[in-house]
């Protein structure tokens, strides 16, 4: 299952922040997302693009004959252990991400279940021919996005050394290029759609050991990549929602948590592309992109401040020394609670970095978290892994003064203390210095992991083109024009028109997915044409009422969406008020084998005429006053209408009933 990590497990070191944090938050101009508007993001120069991965609903995996979609529930038959190492690209270069992963010295453990894995997964068998069912689904969706289909498919290898793919590379191929996504007020350009094999599912990542299961490995998926055309966080979510709806109208993709994952690229003016990886819920996108935009602004302000202070950044460097814990009288509790007996303690002096470590970057995070995040990933020092001179978890004045006067220390410097095994100290020092040097440049290219509070942490250096190279095991695959035209003739292209109609009918967006993926928009139009009822009301019978009944009662194979139309047609023909549709629908859903006439007679069973109902008002008012202390006239009218609605015949319009009740009470 693809879940966001628990924020409490990753933000501890600098969770208590100084006055400087609040001061710099105001300097950055950070505001909560609900207070931001288009001008806010225009002022930042906000741009965003999407890379959306969607599993395809096939029986087999992409390059082997193992079954797809059988998931491990904790059980496994064997474990395989591997250590990854980087390889040169076709141009004789190493990818930066691969070099970073080499520093981590990770042991990768794969938990294997016999029925979901084969020798291909571990590069002991060459790839089979590509799954043609998966390729046809990819072609269909590429055509739905109006991309230009390639004439020949070329399989390439994309290097991954984080262990997520046992071979160290993923096979991928471009299917279509240059498409578009129609949003409500603009079009977003699509760069390409590719078909590729999915990676392993991470179980844990602690210290130098990372554990995966291989049940997801090799499942066919498509990756859709857009240009950075979205200029607000809401546009990013809208584009992601459109792509979600589009692929689901095909009926040929997997659903459920983890079946679709969004990578979101964000930049602002003066910043650079930062990728937020593996966002599994579209509703998280606006908060994550909003906070990333302000994080980049904060990093640019840090850069500006450092350049003003330090005239020669190229000559800048850190000073460090090992600390004897027995000589310190005030070792903070955060350290003693997490320090292992064999751990080393190192103090680091950061020249000219006074007030930088507590500089705001994201809500609840400051620049020290940028260091802590990289220490966790690259040096494998589990959090909490450092304290610093601008946080509350620091030494008393005596020990703090001793640390400040370490060789090379000065009045305008900052200090931090970190701990870990002796074998990780050199990598940790290198990581701290590298990240501080990057602060002079502004915003580093990197991939970040999303947290449940809408903030992010470092995951890895952003991969570059050097990780791509041809797959010598796979021949080019011609894509015949006749085959493309055959698929084009079967493609469902109604989605853009359906969305336009739902917006015109003012149907709430929370109903769009249900109405579109279940293909109910045409049925709504038929009901409206037959009954004359408002489009929005009919659409919400499906998008709210039916959906709510299904959630409460459970999905029923006996009840078909067309039976909603049966309810509407019968009520309209009988001259009954449309507001009875919700109640009749609930009863009919539970008893779909009964006749609609019998269900309606049972539901709309009142015997009072309007005049008879009005005559009961005095008695009902007395009941209301016994059980309600409120003297609010509107509340009294609503309660009376609710009581009388159950007793009048369905031919009485509820609004007419409400008006008559109000009149009788003297409220109009």
PyMOL commands that set and color helices and strands:
alter all, ss='L'
color gray80, all
select helices_A, chain A and resi 7-9+12-14+19-28+33-35+38-44+96-104+114-116+119-122+132-144+233-249+282-309+313-315+325-327+333-336+367-377+397-404+422-439+465-467+481-490+495-504+509-517+521-531+535-553+562-573+578-590+596-603+610-615+617-627+633-645+654-664
alter helices_A, ss='H'
color red, helices_A
select strands_A, chain A and resi 47-55+78-82+107-112+148-149+152-153+156-159+169-182+187-197+201-206+209-213+220-226+260-267+274-279+318-322+344-350+360-362+365-366+386-388+414-420+446-450+456-461+468-470+477-478
alter strands_A, ss='S'
color yellow, strands_A
deselect
rebuild
show_as cartoon
